[in-house]
Amino acid sequence: MKIIDGNMYYSLTEIGAIIGRTKATILRWYEYEDQLPVEQRRLPNYITLGQQHAKYFAAHDIDTFTEFMKTNKRGTMKNVSDKYNGNLVNNR
């Protein structure tokens, strides 16, 4: 956790621990959303810090991630999941 300009920010790993998902899963969510039109995207914006461009999220973004998990139907991100699970047939 970092305090930036008086606001609390959590790293990607910390957000994952809070919501019970891995860093890799959250990054896949963003990869999925990058395929959607901007007006359909629901995940929060983040800031990057440091030479490695670590992603940080505002404390209030935890609710947005929780809502995303509740409303995202199973199988919605199949094309992204298949890419990482070795099933590239649908990704050509």
C-alpha positions as CSV (number, residue, x, y, z in Angstrom):
1,M,0.0,0.0,0.0
2,K,1.2,3.5,-0.8
3,I,-0.1,6.9,0.1
4,I,0.0,9.2,-2.9
5,D,-1.2,12.8,-2.7
6,G,-3.1,11.8,0.5
7,N,-4.9,8.9,-1.2
8,M,-4.4,5.2,-0.5
9,Y,-3.3,3.0,-3.4
10,Y,-2.8,-0.8,-3.5
11,S,-0.5,-2.7,-5.8
12,L,-1.9,-5.3,-8.2
13,T,-0.7,-8.1,-5.9
14,E,-2.3,-6.5,-2.9
15,I,-5.6,-6.1,-4.7
16,G,-5.4,-9.8,-5.7
17,A,-5.0,-10.8,-2.0
18,I,-7.9,-8.6,-0.9
19,I,-10.3,-10.0,-3.5
20,G,-9.0,-13.5,-3.5
21,R,-7.6,-13.6,-7.1
22,T,-4.1,-13.9,-8.5
23,K,-2.2,-11.1,-10.2
24,A,-2.3,-13.2,-13.4
25,T,-6.1,-13.5,-13.2
26,I,-6.5,-9.7,-12.9
27,L,-4.2,-9.1,-15.7
28,R,-6.3,-11.5,-17.9
29,W,-9.4,-9.5,-17.0
30,Y,-7.7,-6.4,-18.4
31,E,-6.6,-8.3,-21.5
32,Y,-10.2,-9.4,-22.0
33,E,-11.5,-5.8,-21.5
34,D,-9.0,-4.4,-24.0
35,Q,-11.0,-6.3,-26.6
36,L,-14.2,-4.6,-25.7
37,P,-15.4,-1.2,-26.9
38,V,-14.4,1.5,-24.4
39,E,-18.0,2.1,-23.3
40,Q,-18.4,-1.5,-22.2
41,R,-15.3,-1.6,-20.0
42,R,-15.9,-1.9,-16.3
43,L,-12.5,-2.4,-14.7
44,P,-10.9,0.6,-13.0
45,N,-8.1,2.7,-14.4
46,Y,-4.7,2.4,-12.6
47,I,-1.6,4.4,-12.2
48,T,1.9,3.1,-12.8
49,L,4.9,3.8,-10.7
50,G,8.6,3.0,-10.8
51,Q,10.9,1.8,-13.5
52,Q,8.9,-1.4,-13.8
53,H,5.6,0.4,-14.2
54,A,4.0,-1.3,-11.3
55,K,0.2,-0.9,-11.4
56,Y,-1.5,0.7,-8.4
57,F,-5.3,1.0,-7.8
58,A,-7.2,3.5,-5.6
59,A,-8.7,2.0,-2.4
60,H,-12.3,2.5,-3.7
61,D,-11.4,0.3,-6.8
62,I,-11.8,-2.8,-4.6
63,D,-15.5,-2.5,-4.9
64,T,-15.3,-2.3,-8.7
65,F,-13.3,-5.5,-8.8
66,T,-15.7,-7.2,-6.5
67,E,-18.7,-6.1,-8.6
68,F,-16.8,-7.3,-11.8
69,M,-16.4,-10.8,-10.2
70,K,-20.1,-11.0,-9.3
71,T,-21.4,-9.9,-12.6
72,N,-19.0,-11.5,-15.1
73,K,-20.6,-14.8,-16.3
74,R,-18.5,-17.9,-16.4
75,G,-17.1,-18.5,-19.9
76,T,-17.3,-14.8,-20.9
77,M,-13.5,-14.6,-21.2
78,K,-13.0,-18.0,-22.8
79,N,-10.9,-16.7,-25.7
80,V,-8.4,-15.2,-23.2
81,S,-8.4,-18.2,-20.9
82,D,-7.9,-20.6,-23.8
83,K,-4.8,-18.7,-24.9
84,Y,-3.2,-19.4,-21.5
85,N,-4.5,-22.9,-21.1
86,G,-3.0,-24.2,-24.3
87,N,-6.1,-24.1,-26.4
88,L,-5.2,-21.8,-29.3
89,V,-7.8,-23.1,-31.8
90,N,-10.3,-20.2,-31.0
91,N,-7.6,-17.5,-31.0
92,R,-6.5,-17.7,-34.6
